[in-house]
Amino acid sequence: MKYKKRYLSKRLSQKGFTVLELIFTIIIIGILAAFVTNQLLLYKKNAYNADARAEAKNFYSFIIAYISDRTDNVVIDLNDDSSLPEGYSKKSDIDYSGKFEYENGDITSKVKFSHKFSNNMFTVDSFGIVKKIQ
């Protein structure tokens, strides 16, 4: 009994952590950091996709407003910046391709949008519905 008291009093008087406690703490922090990093990368990818999807919808809305004021046929080639209507500017982090045509009241949309840091591609149809194609 005397030995136990002496051991406990000696142990309580020591300050600091053991090496084993520090190693376990570092391992737990490393595991948590791996989970957090993985989630952040997923959120970042989803944000890039949302940006491309929103740009597709914004393009469609802009073009519908543009052709509502016109009576002639409209052909917009997204690969050629000179065919873009005045007032529409491309975002630098979005890749654009395809054509949008308005002839005699019929809309043909073959445009594609993707973010430079994502491998997903989106298209907007003639009704303004954005779909993932890749």
Secondary structure, 3 states (H helix, E strand, C coil): CHHHHHHHHHHHHCCCCCHHHHHHHHHHHHHHHHHHHHHHHHHHHHHHHHHHHHHHHHHHHHHHHHHHCCCCCEEEECCCHHHCCCCCCCCCCEEEEEEEEEECCEEEEEEEEEECCCCCEEEECCCCCEEECC
